[in-house]
């Protein structure tokens, strides 16, 4: 009989905020609520059964994606004269979302409102070690306050390897229970857009306005997104996106370190959620091009970044 993945429950003392961290499957954040004037407002969406055994890790919550977010162009990768075979797991048989989101992680520190966990490829998924150019260690700390949820990621290469990080947050659509999903808006400070065909790059990078009026705001309406945006404009050395439900008025503010230079927008077909995904690279390309954000790390070198999710209600902006 399959056992549900181990979880850690976080609470913010004196508030309605709470979050579930699925340490037994990818150390993803599961459902989460922040405090809206003493009332719990759900800010991280999960489908029914997400915390049960056998649920698809990337179907909700905030999965962690490493050492590659999104898709790779083929199951065979080449790196510095060596070849490696990855599993094809998307609908067209390509690798997707990395090597860390399906396996248990190890809790290294735990408190009422924070938890840290560790994953090392050779220790926690030794069968996957031949599939990547080097071993690596990834640590995460999830921290919760009344109105914020923070994710700190720190990747250390244990040999020379290509590296990228990503997160895949799902937000409830609408954010306010009686809101109109079509009226909700996305604000993304992107100047460029990478067209895709079959979820891989297709043609040159174009101005974001060729797709939607970014940088700026767009109503979700009937738009369907699975789109890659880049050249993100920082403010005070942070990249800031917002998901706004005017029925509140309520908004989720998502901001991250500029190391995450790409934002992927995704509207699942069920239309019950929407995703704004920070990546450190443009996904889907063949090879590990530095111009597309890939890092080549030597043994002991690191790649790290912080993402912060906060709740805005009424005059709280």
N, C-alpha and C positions, 0 to 999 in steps of 0.2 A: 504494500500500500504506500502511495506517495505521501510524503510528509510536507506540510506547508513550510515555506521558507521562514527562518528565524527573523524576528523583527525587534526593533527597539523603539519604544514609545517616548517621544519628547514632549515636554510641556514647558510653557513659559510661566513661572510663578506669578500669581496675581492677575492672570489674564485668561482669555478664552482660547488662546493660541495652542495648537497641538499639531504634531506631525508624526508619521510612522516611517521609520527608516528600515528598508528591507535588506538587512545585512546578509541574510542567507541567500540572496539572489541579486548580486551586482551592487549592493550597498546603495541602491536607488532610494530616493525619497518616494514614498507611497502617497496616500492622501494626506493633505495638509490644510490647516485652517489658521488664519490670522485673526487678530482681535479688531473688530469694528465697533467701537463704543460699547464694549462689554459683550457683544454678540460674536459668535464664531462665524467667519465668512470663509467658505471653502475657496482656496486659491490654487490647489493642485488637484487635478481631476484624475480619477482612475476608473476603469470599467468594472462592472460587477465581476467578482471572483479574482481580482488582481492579486490579492494576498494568498490565494490558494495555490496548491501544488499544480504545476503544469501550465500556469498562466504565462502568456507571452510577455517577457520582461519589458519590451519597448512599446507595449500597447497603452501605457498610461504612466502617471507619476513623473519623476525626473530621472530617467536612466542616465548612467555615466557611460560615455563612449570613448574607448581608448584601445589600442594605439592609433586607431583611425575612426573618425566619425563619418556617418553616411556610407556611401558605397565606394568600392574600388572598381576599376574598369574590368578586371578579370580575376579569376581565381589564382592564376599564376602571377607572382610578382618577382621582379628582378631587382637586386640591390647589390651593387659593387661586385658584380661577377658571380653572384650566387642566386639560385632560384628557390622559391618557397611556394607551397601550395596551401591555399586557404579554402575553406568551405564556401560553396555558393548557397546563400540562404535567402536572397530576395526572390521576387516572383520570376525573374529572368536568370536566376542562377549565379548572381554576383555576390561577393562578400559584402556584408553590411554591418556597421556599428561596432566593430572591434572584437576584442577577446576577453572582456572583463564583465559584461553585463548579465551573463547567464550563470555565473558560478558564485559560491559562497565566499564572503570576505571574513576577515578576522577582526573582531573588536579589540582595539588597543587602549581606548580610554572612553569612559562613559559617565555622564552626569545627568541631572534632571533635564537640562535644556541643550545638551550637546552630546555628540558621539563621534569618535574617530575610528576608522577602520582601515585595514591594510590588505593589499592583494599583491602577491608576487607570482609571476607567471610560472616559474619553475616549481614553486611550492604548492600553489593553489589550483593550477591547471597544467600539470607536467605533460599531459598528452598534447597540449597546444604549443609547447616550446619549440618543436621543429617547424612550426608554421610562421615564425617571425624571426628576423635577423638576430635578435638578442633577447636575453632575459630582461625584465624590468620590474620595478616596484612602483605601485601607485597607492597613495594614501588620500583619504577624504576625511574632512571634518564638516559635519552638518551642525549648524548652530541656530537656535530659535530664540527670538524675543517676541514680545506681544505683537509687533507689526512687521517683523522681518524674519526671513529664512535665508541663511547664508550657506553657500557651498564653497569650500576651499579644496582644490585639487593640487597634488604635487606628484609629478611623475619623475622617477629617477631611472635612467638607462643603466643597465649593468653590463653593457657591451655596446658597440657602435650600431646604431639603428635609426630608422626614420621614426618620427613621433608626431602625434597630433592628439588633441583633446577635444571633447565635445560634451554638451549636455542637451537633453531633449525634454524640456518642460511642457507638460500638457495643462492648459487652463480651462476651467469650465466655461462653456458657451451656452447661454449667457452667463456672465459673472454674477449678476443679481438674479435671484430665482424668477422674478416676474418680468425680466428684461426681454427685449427683442433681439434675438441672435443677429439678425441682419443689420441692426443699427449699431452693433458693437464696432469699435474701430481699432485699428492697429497703427501705431506710430513707430516708424523705423528710420533712423538717420543714415540711410544707405544712398550712395550716389551711383552705384554700379550694380548690374544684374547679369548673372550668367545664364543664358538660355540653355535649356536641356531638352534632350530627346531620349525617351526610355530611361529617364533618371540619371543620365550621364551628360557631361558638357557637350553642347552642340553649337559650334560657331564661336565667334569672338564675344568677349564681354562687352555689354552695351550699357548706355545710361539707364539707371533704374526707372526713369520716366517712360521708357519704352514698354514697361510692364504695368506699373502703378505709379502714382505721383509721390514717390519718395525722392529726397528726404521730405517727410511730412506724414500726413495721416490719411488713411483710407478706410471707408466703411466696408465691413466684411460682405454685406449684401449676399449675393449669390456667387461671389468669387471662390474659386477653388485654387488653393495654393499647394505646391510642393516645389518651392522656388528658392534659389540661392542668391543672396544679396551680399555685396561687399563694399569696400571703401567706406567704412562706417565713420561718421563724424564724431569725435569725442568732445565731451564737455567736462572740464575739470579733470581730465585724464581718465574719464570713464565713458563707456558706451552705454547709452540709455535708450531702451525701448519701452513702450507702454501699450497695454491692452485695456481699452476703456469701454465700460458699459455705461452709457449716458442715463440709464434708468436709475442709477444709484443717487447722485453720480458716484461711481466707484471705479477705481482703476488698479491694475497691477503694474507696478513699475519694476522693470527688470533691468539691472545694470551690471556691467562686467568689466574686467580689466581689458585694455586694448589688445592684449595677446590673443583674445578671441576676435579675430578680424572679419569674421563671416557670420551672417545671420540667415538661418534657413527658416522659412515660413511654411507651415504645413496645416492643412485643414483635413482631418480624417473624413472619410466618406460618410460616417454616421452623423457628422455635424453636431456632435455634443461637446466638442472640445476644439481648441486651436492651439498651435505650438509656435513658439519663438525659440529657436535653437541656436545658442552660441557655439561656434566651431573655431578652432585655431587655424584651419586650412579650408580652402575651397575643395569640396568633396568631388569624387568621381573621376579625377584625372588619371591618366596612365603615368606611372612613375611618381617620383617624390620631389616635385619642382618647388624650390624655395620661393619662386615668384608667386606660387599659389598657397604659400603659408606653411609648407612643410618644414620641419626642423630636422636636422641630422645631429643626433646627440652622440657624444662619445661616452665611454664608461664613466659613470659618476656625474655626468651632466644632467641638468634638470629642465623641466618645463612645468610651469605652475600658473594657476589663475584662480581668481575669485569671481563668483556670481552671487548677486544679492537680489532677492525677490522681496518687495515691500508692498504694502497695501495703502492706497490713498482713498479716503472717503471725504466727501464734502469739502471742507476747507483745509484738509490736511496736506495738500500739495505744497 
